[in-house]
Amino acid sequence: MKKIVVFLLFLIGNVCIAAEDLSKQATAFYSDNNYQKTMDLILQIPEDKRSAQDWLLLGNILDDKGEKDNAVFMYQKAINTNHKYYKAYYNLANYYADNSQYNMAINNYKKAASLNNENPYIYYNMACTYIKLGDLKKAKTNLNKAIMYKSDVPEFHYNLAYVYKQLNKPKLAKTYLDNFNKLSQGQ
């Protein structure tokens, strides 16, 4: 009986190592834009052994193929696997924003920001969503946060100039438009 338990533990350990190896290989292929190989490798991993990143990569691949509903399902699987994996909330938020489900997008951006509060793109995309909702003060706050973490992205400054113009603050709008122009010329 003891030998059987030891053997089963050995097999379980090997499955975990194999899953980790497949996951690492899949990530490498994804980085090389080889999405078919990425998907093939991840699908070899038993579902209960897939990491949040594995589910996220599947979601990204399906999203690129236009299978939006399946991509959302994969992002939700990533969240269920690791509820602290901010990238899944971020991608889910982007999906909702692209589909005019702005409140759902905001909720997911907020969750992503609570898990990774120094990612400027979370704040930028949340600001763009607030602009679409007409909440310019929250858009301004989030654009300022985005710029605080990454000040060299021209679009951050352009959108903040737009917000200040809408808030009837022409001097601030001009300042950020000038920043946009300087940053754009440097690229």
N, C-alpha and C positions, 0 to 999 in steps of 0.2 A: 504494500500500500504506500509506504514511504517513497519508493522508487517512482511510482506513478505520479505522486504529487510533485516530486522533484522534476520529472520529465515534463509535466504540464506547465510548471513554472518556467522551465527552459523554453518551451514552445511559445508561451505568452511573451517572454522577454524578447525572443527572436522576432515575433510579429511587431512588437513596438519598435525595435531597431530597424526592421525592414520598412515600417511606415515612416519613420523619421528620415531614412535614406531616400525613399521615394519622394517624400515631401521636399527635401533639399534639392534633389535632381529636378523636380517639377519647377521649383522656384528658379533654378538656373535656366531652364529652358524658357520659362516665362520672360525672364530678363533678356533673353535673346530673341524674343518675339516669336518663338516656336510654340504657338498656342495648341496645336494638335497634339504634340508630344507632351506638353504640360497636362492637358486634359487626360490623355492616355495614362500617364503615370499616376495622377491623382485618383483616377477611377480604379486603379489597382489597390489602393489603400482601402481597407474595410471602413465603412462609414463611421463606426464608433471610434476609429483611430485617427480620423482626419482632424487636422488642426483648424483653428479659425482662419488662418491664412490660406489653407487648402480650399476651404469653402469660398473665401473671398476671391481667390484666383478663378475658381469655376464660375463664380458670379460675373467677374470681369470679362471672361471669355464669352459667356452667354450674352452679356450686354453688348459686346462688340458684334456678335452675330445677329443682333436685333431681337433676341429672345428675352425681352425685358421682364416679363413675369417670372420666368425661370431664374433670371439673375437676382431679382428681389428675394425669391425663395432661398437662394444660396447665401445672400447677405444675411438673411434672418437665421439661417443655419450657423453662419459664422458667429453671430451674436449669441445664439443659444450655446455654442461651444465655449465661447469666452465673452462674457458680457462686458469685459473691460477692453475689448479690441476696438479701438476708436475708428479704425479704417472702415469697418463694416457699417458703422453708424454714418460715417461721412459719405460713403458710396450710396447708402440708402437715402440719405438726405438729398444728394445730387439727383437721384432718380425722381424723388418726389418733387423737387424744384423744377426739373425738366417737364414734369407732367402736371404742372400748375397746382400741385397739392402743397401749397406754401406753408400751411400750419404744420403739416407732417414734416416737411423739410426743416422748418425752424426747430421743431422738437428734436430731430435727429442731429442737426448741427450743434445744438446746445449739449446734447449728450456727448458727441464727439469732442467738443471743446472742454467739457468737464473731465474728460479722460486724457486729453492732450491739449493743454491750454496755451501752447506756444506755436501751434501750427497756423501760420498766417492765412492759408487758403481756406481753412474752416471759417475764419472770421470774414474773409472776403466774400465767399459764397453765401454766408448767412446775410451779409450786408446787401448783396444783390437781391436776395429773396425779400428782405425788408423793403428794398426799393420797390419791388413789384407789389408789395402789400401797401405801399404808400406810407410806411412808418420811417420817415427820413431821419428822425433823431436816433433810432436804434441802428439804422444803416450807418449814420455818421460814427457812432460809437464803435461799431464793428470794423469799419474801414480804418479808423484810427488805430485799433488793436492790430489789424493786419499790417499796417505801415510800421507800427512799433516793432514788430517781429521781423519784418522784411521790407525795408524802405526803398529797395531798388526795383520794384515792379511797377512799370508805368501805369498799368491798368488800375492799380490801387489808387493812385493819385488822380487819375482821370475821373474815376467814379466818385471820389471824394469831392472833386471840383464840381461835378454835376450836382451832388447832394447840397453843397454849400450854395450853389446857384439857386436851387429850388427852395432853400431856406432863406433866400434873399440876403445872402452874405457875400456880396460881390468881391470884396477884398480877399477873403479866404478862398473863394472860388478861383480867383486869378492866381493866387499863390500856388495852389495845387495844380492848376492847369500849366503854369510855368514849370513846376516840378515834372509833370508828365512830359512836356516838350523836351526838357533837358535829358530826362532818362531815355526817351525815345530816340534821341539823336545819338546817344551813347551805345545803342544796340546795333 
